[in-house]
Amino acid sequence: MKYYKKITGNRLYLSPINTDDAENYIQWLNDKAVANTYAQYSSVVSSKNDLKWLFEPADGVHRYAIVLLDGEVLIGSISLQNINHLNRNAFIGIFIGQEEQGKGYGTEAIRLILGYGFNTMNLHNIMLSVHADNYAGIASFKKAGLRETGRRREWVFKDGKYIDVIYMDILAREFGE
């Protein structure tokens, strides 16, 4: 698979997403350890058709593959979505394959997409939401500079119980502090 180094970091880069990687995404989104950290956790993904939301261009969405520099290995996906150019804000979506979780790649990918959003797209505020039981994700997002701004109590029903959804954001002037 050929990837393009659109946004490059120390250990990984972000490349435009490619339908040739559909099998990887199908595997990850059906893996409970990955899916439980992502908004689509209850979906069953069995074909490329189930991934139209991932591969088809959409207004207000910049979606990237997360690829390791060492070995050109695809490890996940990150996006800026719901981009509002008038108010200069956007929402982040991210997932990392289970085998690469816990290695700091999520934090680096978040920092790369924040840099792109603030420095290239001139955004002012970038936010995300995370399930309250995704402790590693919350720690990663805080390490990247985001802070908790709100919470929807018992918003998601998962594994037989309700859990909160936490909202986090960062302003352009806070990025890199």
Residue frames as a rotation matrix with the C-alpha (Angstrom) as fourth column:
MET 1
0.580 0.814 0.000 0.00
0.814 -0.580 0.000 0.00
0.000 0.000 -1.000 0.00
LYS 2
-0.475 -0.695 0.540 1.31
0.685 -0.677 -0.270 3.45
0.553 0.241 0.797 -0.90
TYR 3
0.471 0.548 -0.691 0.79
0.850 -0.492 0.190 6.16
-0.236 -0.677 -0.698 1.67
TYR 4
0.133 -0.352 0.926 1.41
0.501 -0.783 -0.369 9.89
0.855 0.513 0.072 1.31
LYS 5
-0.366 -0.381 -0.849 3.13
0.930 -0.158 -0.331 11.87
-0.008 -0.911 0.412 4.05
LYS 6
0.274 0.602 0.750 0.60
0.536 -0.743 0.401 14.70
0.799 0.292 -0.526 4.30
ILE 7
0.618 -0.068 0.783 1.37
-0.617 -0.658 0.430 15.56
0.486 -0.750 -0.449 7.95
THR 8
0.270 -0.642 -0.718 4.56
0.252 0.766 -0.591 14.14
0.929 -0.021 0.369 9.48
GLY 9
0.865 -0.016 0.502 5.56
-0.482 -0.311 0.820 13.69
0.143 -0.950 -0.276 13.12
ASN 10
-0.022 -0.937 0.349 8.44
-0.980 0.090 0.180 11.98
-0.200 -0.338 -0.920 14.94
ARG 11
-0.708 -0.241 0.664 7.19
-0.280 0.959 0.049 8.38
-0.648 -0.151 -0.746 14.77
LEU 12
-0.230 0.718 0.658 4.18
0.775 0.543 -0.322 8.53
-0.588 0.436 -0.681 12.48
TYR 13
-0.960 0.035 -0.278 2.48
-0.180 -0.836 0.518 10.49
-0.215 0.548 0.809 9.76
LEU 14
-0.040 0.996 0.079 -1.04
0.036 0.080 -0.996 11.16
-0.999 -0.037 -0.040 8.57
SER 15
-0.969 -0.246 0.016 -1.93
-0.008 0.098 0.995 10.12
-0.246 0.964 -0.097 5.03
PRO 16
-0.290 0.912 -0.289 -5.17
-0.956 -0.259 0.140 10.49
0.052 0.317 0.947 3.07
ILE 17
-0.158 0.321 0.934 -7.33
-0.441 0.823 -0.358 7.48
-0.884 -0.468 0.011 3.85
ASN 18
-0.581 -0.151 -0.800 -7.52
-0.806 0.238 0.541 4.75
0.109 0.959 -0.260 1.18
THR 19
0.482 0.872 0.080 -10.20
-0.875 0.483 0.004 2.13
-0.035 -0.072 0.997 0.47
ASP 20
0.153 -0.502 -0.852 -7.46
-0.354 0.777 -0.521 -0.47
0.923 0.381 -0.059 -0.08
ASP 21
-0.845 -0.511 0.157 -7.18
-0.284 0.180 -0.942 -0.56
0.453 -0.840 -0.297 3.72
ALA 22
0.033 0.980 0.198 -10.83
-0.786 -0.097 0.610 -1.51
0.617 -0.176 0.767 4.25
GLU 23
0.370 0.112 -0.922 -10.01
0.206 0.958 0.199 -4.96
0.906 -0.264 0.331 5.68
ASN 24
-0.698 -0.659 -0.280 -7.88
0.463 -0.118 -0.878 -3.38
0.546 -0.743 0.388 8.43
TYR 25
-0.753 0.454 0.477 -10.69
-0.591 -0.785 -0.186 -0.99
0.290 -0.422 0.859 9.36
ILE 26
0.285 0.864 -0.416 -13.27
-0.519 0.503 0.691 -3.79
0.806 0.019 0.591 9.32
GLN 27
-0.001 -0.379 -0.925 -11.08
0.560 0.766 -0.315 -5.82
0.829 -0.519 0.211 11.70
TRP 28
-0.904 -0.428 0.022 -10.49
0.235 -0.537 -0.810 -2.89
0.358 -0.727 0.586 14.07
LEU 29
-0.574 0.730 0.370 -14.09
-0.746 -0.653 0.130 -1.71
0.336 -0.201 0.920 14.19
ASN 30
0.481 0.700 -0.527 -15.25
-0.359 0.706 0.611 -5.24
0.800 -0.105 0.591 15.03
ASP 31
-0.348 -0.669 -0.657 -12.57
0.523 0.444 -0.728 -5.62
0.779 -0.596 0.195 17.73
LYS 32
0.617 0.721 -0.315 -14.26
0.646 -0.236 0.726 -4.83
0.449 -0.651 -0.612 21.04
ALA 33
0.097 -0.664 -0.741 -11.08
0.867 -0.309 0.390 -3.29
-0.488 -0.680 0.546 22.48
VAL 34
-0.902 -0.377 0.212 -11.04
0.430 -0.735 0.524 -0.76
-0.041 0.564 0.825 19.64
ALA 35
-0.369 0.843 0.391 -14.76
0.416 -0.226 0.881 -0.35
0.831 0.488 -0.267 19.04
ASN 36
0.345 0.520 -0.782 -15.49
0.923 -0.035 0.384 0.33
0.172 -0.854 -0.492 22.71
THR 37
-0.349 -0.535 -0.769 -13.38
0.631 -0.741 0.229 3.48
-0.693 -0.405 0.597 22.45
TYR 38
-0.997 -0.053 0.049 -15.14
0.070 -0.542 0.838 4.73
-0.018 0.839 0.544 19.33
ALA 39
-0.525 0.846 -0.091 -18.61
-0.720 -0.499 -0.483 6.16
-0.454 -0.188 0.871 18.74
GLN 40
0.043 0.544 -0.838 -19.52
-0.890 0.402 0.215 3.31
0.454 0.736 0.502 16.38
TYR 41
-0.695 -0.541 0.474 -18.96
-0.713 0.605 -0.355 0.70
-0.094 -0.585 -0.806 19.11
SER 42
-0.174 0.699 0.693 -22.30
-0.321 0.625 -0.711 -1.06
-0.931 -0.346 0.115 18.68
SER 43
0.487 0.349 -0.801 -22.13
-0.846 -0.042 -0.532 -1.35
-0.219 0.936 0.275 14.89
VAL 44
0.304 -0.402 0.864 -21.29
0.282 0.904 0.321 -4.57
-0.910 0.146 0.388 13.07
VAL 45
0.308 -0.324 -0.894 -18.95
-0.822 -0.564 -0.078 -3.83
-0.479 0.759 -0.440 10.17
SER 46
0.319 -0.122 0.940 -18.72
0.132 0.988 0.084 -6.58
-0.939 0.097 0.331 7.58
SER 47
0.240 -0.219 0.946 -17.96
0.960 0.197 -0.198 -4.97
-0.143 0.956 0.258 4.22
LYS 48
-0.813 -0.558 0.165 -16.69
0.582 -0.787 0.205 -1.85
0.015 0.263 0.965 2.48
ASN 49
-0.203 0.825 0.526 -20.32
0.355 -0.439 0.825 -0.75
0.912 0.355 -0.204 2.16
ASP 50
0.624 0.415 -0.662 -20.51
0.739 -0.038 0.672 -0.51
0.254 -0.909 -0.331 5.95
LEU 51
-0.087 -0.783 -0.615 -17.54
0.813 -0.413 0.411 1.87
-0.576 -0.465 0.673 5.82
LYS 52
0.200 0.209 0.957 -19.02
0.843 -0.535 -0.059 4.47
0.499 0.819 -0.283 3.45
TRP 53
0.979 0.205 -0.020 -18.89
0.179 -0.799 0.575 7.01
0.102 -0.566 -0.818 6.29
LEU 54
0.463 -0.877 -0.124 -15.13
0.269 0.006 0.963 6.37
-0.844 -0.480 0.239 6.52
PHE 55
-0.362 -0.735 0.574 -14.12
0.697 0.196 0.690 6.41
-0.619 0.650 0.441 2.86
GLU 56
0.177 0.482 0.858 -16.52
0.940 -0.341 -0.003 8.69
0.291 0.807 -0.513 1.03
PRO 57
-0.839 -0.475 0.265 -15.60
0.407 -0.872 -0.272 12.37
0.360 -0.120 0.925 0.87
ALA 58
0.250 0.917 -0.312 -17.89
0.948 -0.167 0.270 14.50
0.196 -0.363 -0.911 3.00
ASP 59
0.227 -0.098 0.969 -18.23
0.071 -0.991 -0.117 18.23
0.971 0.095 -0.218 3.49
GLY 60
0.496 -0.040 0.867 -16.56
-0.744 -0.534 0.401 19.40
0.447 -0.845 -0.295 6.65
VAL 61
0.890 -0.223 0.399 -14.45
-0.081 0.782 0.618 16.24
-0.450 -0.582 0.678 7.12
HIS 62
0.265 -0.883 -0.386 -10.68
-0.834 -0.009 -0.552 15.73
0.484 0.469 -0.739 6.75
ARG 63
0.880 0.135 0.455 -9.96
-0.362 0.811 0.459 12.04
-0.307 -0.569 0.763 7.40
TYR 64
0.167 -0.926 -0.339 -6.48
-0.906 -0.009 -0.424 10.47
0.390 0.378 -0.840 7.58
ALA 65
0.769 -0.165 -0.618 -4.82
0.258 0.964 0.064 7.12
0.585 -0.209 0.784 8.02
ILE 66
0.649 -0.637 0.416 -2.31
-0.723 -0.347 0.597 6.99
-0.236 -0.689 -0.686 10.89
VAL 67
0.870 -0.407 -0.278 0.86
0.129 0.732 -0.669 5.33
0.476 0.547 0.689 9.56
LEU 68
0.701 -0.702 -0.126 4.10
0.198 0.022 0.980 4.48
-0.685 -0.712 0.155 11.38
LEU 69
0.575 -0.602 -0.553 7.21
-0.810 -0.513 -0.284 5.96
-0.113 0.612 -0.783 9.76
ASP 70
-0.541 -0.785 0.303 9.12
-0.757 0.611 0.232 2.78
-0.367 -0.103 -0.924 10.64
GLY 71
-0.846 0.105 0.522 7.83
0.208 0.968 0.143 0.16
-0.490 0.230 -0.841 8.23
GLU 72
-0.788 0.575 -0.218 4.92
-0.552 -0.505 0.664 2.14
0.272 0.644 0.715 6.73
VAL 73
-0.789 0.494 -0.365 2.44
0.565 0.817 -0.117 0.28
0.240 -0.298 -0.924 8.99
LEU 74
-0.274 0.816 0.509 -1.18
-0.281 -0.574 0.769 1.46
0.920 0.068 0.387 9.14
ILE 75
-0.880 -0.103 -0.463 -2.28
0.380 0.432 -0.818 1.66
0.284 -0.896 -0.341 12.80
GLY 76
-0.300 0.824 -0.481 -5.53
0.738 -0.119 -0.664 3.65
-0.604 -0.555 -0.573 12.81
SER 77
-0.170 0.365 0.915 -7.49
0.781 -0.517 0.351 6.66
0.601 0.774 -0.198 11.65
ILE 78
-0.435 0.082 -0.897 -7.95
0.638 -0.674 -0.372 10.27
-0.635 -0.734 0.241 12.74
SER 79
-0.216 0.417 0.883 -10.17
0.852 -0.361 0.379 13.02
0.477 0.834 -0.278 11.44
LEU 80
-0.893 0.237 -0.384 -11.26
-0.030 -0.881 -0.472 16.58
-0.450 -0.410 0.794 11.78
GLN 81
-0.573 0.771 0.277 -15.03
0.746 0.351 0.566 16.57
0.339 0.531 -0.777 11.31
ASN 82
0.491 0.840 -0.230 -17.98
0.871 -0.477 0.118 18.92
-0.011 -0.258 -0.966 11.57
ILE 83
-0.606 -0.784 -0.133 -15.58
0.767 -0.620 0.163 21.65
-0.211 -0.003 0.978 10.46
ASN 84
0.630 0.775 -0.051 -17.24
0.758 -0.628 -0.177 25.04
-0.169 0.072 -0.983 10.78
HIS 85
-0.274 -0.822 0.500 -15.23
0.902 -0.400 -0.163 27.66
0.333 0.406 0.851 8.89
LEU 86
0.285 0.451 0.846 -17.40
0.127 -0.893 0.433 30.56
0.950 -0.016 -0.312 10.06
ASN 87
0.915 0.122 0.386 -16.86
-0.356 -0.210 0.910 29.83
0.192 -0.970 -0.149 13.76
ARG 88
0.103 -0.970 -0.220 -13.45
-0.704 0.085 -0.705 28.22
0.702 0.227 -0.675 13.10
ASN 89
-0.136 -0.132 0.982 -14.05
-0.873 0.485 -0.056 25.03
-0.469 -0.864 -0.181 15.06
ALA 90
0.006 0.092 -0.996 -14.01
-0.665 0.744 0.065 21.29
0.747 0.662 0.066 14.47
PHE 91
0.645 0.286 0.709 -14.40
-0.705 0.582 0.406 17.92
-0.296 -0.761 0.577 16.17
ILE 92
-0.428 -0.849 -0.311 -11.74
-0.894 0.447 0.009 15.15
0.131 0.282 -0.950 16.32
GLY 93
0.849 0.498 0.177 -12.43
-0.516 0.854 0.074 11.45
-0.115 -0.154 0.981 15.77
ILE 94
-0.156 -0.958 -0.239 -9.67
-0.935 0.221 -0.278 8.88
0.319 0.180 -0.930 16.34
PHE 95
0.882 0.202 0.426 -9.09
-0.384 0.832 0.401 5.18
-0.273 -0.517 0.811 16.78
ILE 96
-0.161 -0.968 -0.193 -5.91
-0.980 0.180 -0.081 3.11
0.113 0.176 -0.978 17.06
GLY 97
0.342 0.218 -0.914 -5.69
-0.312 0.944 0.108 -0.65
0.886 0.248 0.391 16.48
GLN 98
0.973 0.171 0.155 -5.48
-0.197 0.264 0.944 -2.63
0.120 -0.949 0.291 19.73
GLU 99
0.613 -0.783 -0.104 -1.95
0.786 0.618 -0.026 -3.93
0.084 -0.065 0.994 19.05
GLU 100
-0.295 -0.753 0.589 -0.62
0.642 -0.612 -0.462 -0.35
0.708 0.242 0.664 18.87
GLN 101
0.661 0.578 0.479 -2.56
-0.004 -0.635 0.773 1.14
0.751 -0.513 -0.417 21.80
GLY 102
0.955 -0.215 -0.204 -0.63
0.216 0.033 0.976 2.31
-0.203 -0.976 0.078 24.85
LYS 103
0.146 -0.959 0.243 2.49
0.972 0.184 0.145 3.34
-0.184 0.215 0.959 22.93
GLY 104
-0.213 -0.196 -0.957 1.84
0.306 -0.944 0.125 7.09
-0.928 -0.266 0.261 22.70
TYR 105
-0.814 -0.102 0.572 0.82
0.579 -0.054 0.814 7.02
-0.052 0.993 0.103 19.05
GLY 106
0.198 0.971 0.137 -2.62
0.951 -0.224 0.211 8.45
0.235 0.088 -0.968 19.81
THR 107
0.467 -0.103 -0.878 -1.10
0.473 -0.811 0.346 11.44
-0.748 -0.577 -0.330 21.59
GLU 108
-0.619 -0.766 -0.175 1.25
0.212 -0.377 0.901 12.10
-0.756 0.521 0.396 18.68
ALA 109
-0.592 0.474 0.652 -1.56
0.776 0.116 0.620 11.76
0.218 0.873 -0.437 16.11
ILE 110
0.509 0.787 -0.347 -3.75
0.854 -0.511 0.095 14.16
-0.102 -0.345 -0.933 18.13
ARG 111
0.118 -0.543 -0.832 -0.92
0.255 -0.793 0.554 16.71
-0.960 -0.278 0.045 18.27
LEU 112
-0.836 -0.436 0.333 -0.40
0.397 -0.062 0.916 16.41
-0.378 0.898 0.225 14.51
ILE 113
-0.220 0.832 0.509 -4.08
0.892 -0.041 0.451 16.94
0.396 0.553 -0.733 13.70
LEU 114
0.567 0.354 -0.744 -4.25
0.681 -0.709 0.183 19.84
-0.462 -0.611 -0.643 16.18
GLY 115
-0.354 -0.792 -0.497 -1.23
0.226 -0.588 0.777 21.47
-0.908 0.163 0.387 14.51
TYR 116
-0.809 0.129 0.573 -2.85
0.583 0.054 0.810 21.03
0.074 0.990 -0.119 11.11
GLY 117
0.177 0.984 0.017 -6.17
0.955 -0.176 0.239 22.40
0.239 -0.026 -0.971 12.35
PHE 118
0.593 0.044 -0.804 -4.72
0.503 -0.800 0.327 25.43
-0.629 -0.598 -0.496 14.10
ASN 119
-0.183 -0.842 -0.508 -1.73
0.033 -0.522 0.852 26.30
-0.983 0.139 0.123 11.89
THR 120
-0.936 -0.164 0.310 -2.97
0.289 0.138 0.947 25.31
-0.198 0.977 -0.081 8.43
MET 121
-0.314 0.910 0.271 -6.75
0.810 0.107 0.577 25.58
0.496 0.401 -0.770 8.65
ASN 122
-0.808 -0.093 0.582 -6.72
-0.123 -0.939 -0.321 28.56
0.576 -0.331 0.747 11.05
LEU 123
0.193 0.874 -0.446 -9.21
0.438 0.330 0.836 26.94
0.878 -0.356 -0.319 13.42
HIS 124
-0.137 -0.150 0.979 -9.83
-0.647 -0.735 -0.203 28.50
0.750 -0.661 0.004 16.83
ASN 125
-0.107 0.210 0.972 -11.32
-0.905 0.385 -0.183 25.61
-0.412 -0.899 0.148 18.87
ILE 126
-0.263 0.026 -0.964 -11.00
-0.544 0.822 0.171 21.85
0.797 0.569 -0.202 18.39
MET 127
-0.103 0.340 0.935 -12.97
-0.963 0.201 -0.180 19.45
-0.250 -0.919 0.307 20.56
LEU 128
-0.579 0.028 -0.815 -13.70
-0.312 0.916 0.253 15.75
0.753 0.401 -0.521 20.98
SER 129
0.404 0.649 0.645 -15.87
-0.904 0.174 0.390 13.45
0.141 -0.740 0.657 23.03
VAL 130
-0.563 -0.632 -0.533 -14.72
-0.439 0.775 -0.455 10.33
0.700 -0.022 -0.714 24.84
HIS 131
0.512 0.699 -0.499 -16.46
0.058 0.551 0.832 7.62
0.857 -0.456 0.242 26.83
ALA 132
0.530 -0.252 0.810 -15.75
-0.793 -0.486 0.368 8.12
0.301 -0.837 -0.457 30.53
ASP 133
0.802 -0.230 0.552 -14.45
-0.151 0.816 0.559 4.54
-0.578 -0.531 0.619 30.83
ASN 134
0.743 -0.604 0.288 -11.76
0.513 0.237 -0.825 5.13
0.430 0.761 0.486 28.17
TYR 135
0.837 -0.394 -0.379 -9.09
0.199 -0.425 0.883 6.04
-0.509 -0.815 -0.278 30.73
ALA 136
-0.136 -0.939 0.315 -6.16
0.742 0.115 0.661 5.64
-0.657 0.324 0.681 28.34
GLY 137
-0.017 0.216 0.976 -7.83
0.893 -0.436 0.112 7.87
0.450 0.874 -0.185 25.76
ILE 138
0.917 0.395 0.049 -8.59
0.317 -0.799 0.511 10.56
0.241 -0.454 -0.858 28.34
ALA 139
0.501 -0.812 -0.299 -4.97
0.322 -0.146 0.935 10.50
-0.803 -0.565 0.189 29.55
SER 140
-0.293 -0.606 0.740 -3.71
0.910 0.062 0.411 10.71
-0.295 0.793 0.533 25.96
PHE 141
0.321 0.503 0.802 -5.97
0.734 -0.667 0.124 13.65
0.598 0.549 -0.584 25.13
LYS 142
0.967 -0.027 -0.254 -4.90
0.173 -0.663 0.728 15.51
-0.188 -0.748 -0.637 28.29
LYS 143
0.135 -0.990 0.033 -1.25
0.549 0.102 0.830 14.86
-0.825 -0.093 0.557 27.42
ALA 144
-0.287 -0.171 0.942 -1.92
0.947 -0.195 0.253 16.39
0.140 0.966 0.218 23.99
GLY 145
-0.977 -0.211 0.041 -3.25
0.197 -0.956 -0.218 19.52
0.085 -0.205 0.975 25.71
LEU 146
-0.268 0.948 0.172 -7.02
-0.018 -0.183 0.983 19.08
0.963 0.260 0.066 25.70
ARG 147
-0.983 0.020 0.184 -9.02
-0.185 -0.062 -0.981 19.73
-0.008 -0.998 0.064 28.85
GLU 148
-0.533 0.842 -0.086 -12.40
0.844 0.536 0.016 18.55
0.059 -0.064 -0.996 30.06
THR 149
-0.950 0.238 0.201 -15.13
-0.210 -0.966 0.151 21.08
0.230 0.101 0.968 29.33
GLY 150
-0.132 0.964 0.231 -18.30
-0.991 -0.129 -0.028 19.13
0.003 -0.232 0.973 30.00
ARG 151
-0.977 -0.114 0.178 -20.01
-0.139 0.981 -0.134 15.83
-0.159 -0.155 -0.975 30.50
ARG 152
-0.083 0.961 -0.264 -23.21
-0.816 0.087 0.572 14.12
0.572 0.262 0.777 29.38
ARG 153
-0.539 -0.116 0.834 -24.27
-0.755 0.504 -0.418 11.93
-0.372 -0.856 -0.360 32.24
GLU 154
-0.359 0.352 0.864 -25.24
0.073 0.934 -0.350 8.33
-0.930 -0.063 -0.361 31.47
TRP 155
0.040 0.304 -0.952 -25.34
-0.803 -0.557 -0.211 9.16
-0.594 0.773 0.222 27.77
VAL 156
-0.190 -0.223 -0.956 -24.19
-0.826 0.562 0.033 5.80
0.530 0.796 -0.292 26.33
PHE 157
0.637 0.381 0.670 -25.48
-0.657 0.723 0.213 2.32
-0.404 -0.576 0.711 27.15
LYS 158
0.172 -0.705 -0.688 -22.56
-0.712 0.393 -0.581 -0.10
0.681 0.590 -0.434 26.88
ASP 159
-0.608 -0.473 -0.638 -21.93
-0.038 0.820 -0.572 -3.54
0.793 -0.323 -0.516 28.34
GLY 160
-0.076 0.733 -0.676 -25.15
0.756 0.485 0.440 -3.49
0.651 -0.478 -0.591 30.35
LYS 161
0.091 0.115 -0.989 -24.68
0.859 -0.512 0.019 -0.09
-0.504 -0.851 -0.145 31.98
TYR 162
0.871 0.214 0.443 -24.89
0.403 -0.827 -0.393 3.60
0.282 0.521 -0.806 31.25
ILE 163
-0.061 -0.922 -0.382 -21.68
0.943 -0.179 0.282 5.60
-0.328 -0.343 0.880 31.06
ASP 164
0.557 0.168 -0.813 -20.94
0.108 -0.986 -0.129 9.29
-0.823 -0.016 -0.567 30.79
VAL 165
0.410 -0.490 0.769 -19.50
0.867 -0.051 -0.495 10.98
0.282 0.870 0.404 27.72
ILE 166
0.229 -0.467 -0.854 -16.81
0.527 -0.678 0.512 13.56
-0.818 -0.568 0.091 28.44
TYR 167
0.853 -0.001 0.522 -16.24
0.450 -0.505 -0.736 16.58
0.264 0.863 -0.430 26.21
MET 168
0.185 -0.875 -0.448 -12.73
0.607 -0.257 0.752 17.98
-0.773 -0.411 0.484 25.88
ASP 169
0.864 0.055 0.500 -11.33
0.467 -0.456 -0.757 20.86
0.187 0.888 -0.420 23.85
ILE 170
-0.111 -0.903 -0.416 -8.35
0.777 -0.340 0.530 23.08
-0.620 -0.264 0.739 23.21
LEU 171
0.881 0.331 -0.337 -8.08
0.111 -0.838 -0.535 26.63
-0.460 0.434 -0.775 21.87
ALA 172
0.717 -0.623 0.313 -5.51
0.401 0.002 -0.916 27.72
0.570 0.783 0.251 19.29
ARG 173
0.383 -0.594 0.708 -3.75
-0.605 -0.740 -0.294 29.97
0.698 -0.316 -0.642 21.82
GLU 174
0.583 -0.120 0.804 -3.38
-0.708 0.411 0.575 27.00
-0.400 -0.904 0.155 24.22
PHE 175
0.979 -0.196 0.062 -1.83
0.200 0.840 -0.504 24.70
0.046 0.506 0.861 21.63
GLY 176
0.316 -0.947 0.064 1.88
0.434 0.084 -0.897 24.22
0.844 0.311 0.437 22.30
GLU 177
0.504 -0.108 0.857 1.83
-0.667 -0.679 0.307 25.78
0.548 -0.726 -0.414 25.78
